[in-house]
Amino acid sequence: MNGLDYVRQSLDRLPTHKAKPAYHRDGRMIGYAILGPGAKASHASGTFRRRVFWLLPHDRDSQPDGLYAKSAPAEAVDPRTLEPRVKGYKTERSEDGPPSRAMQELGIQLPL
């Protein structure tokens, strides 16, 4: 995932903490969170929530000049911000925009 500007992130519910998520979207699954043995099932549904990372055929990696040439979809996150038990977030890099003033002041150059 490191070579990608962004990935789409969603939460899928699975019957066990070891199950691999089924992929039912038009694009391709890039990866998913691996749950530890201590993962707790939802009290209401008995299922386990898993983060799944995916891309659609019209995303920037396949169509660099397409719909998301200078932006990212709402559910997109910068893969470099992903960590276990930490939600990913958008960055200037994932939005393909100029660095923020804070990044400029800190001397951070894109791409990270």
Beta strands, then each sheet from edge to edge (+ up, - down):
strand 1: 7-14
strand 2: 28-32
strand 3: 48-55
strand 4: 76-77
sheet 1: 2+ 3- 1+ 4-
end
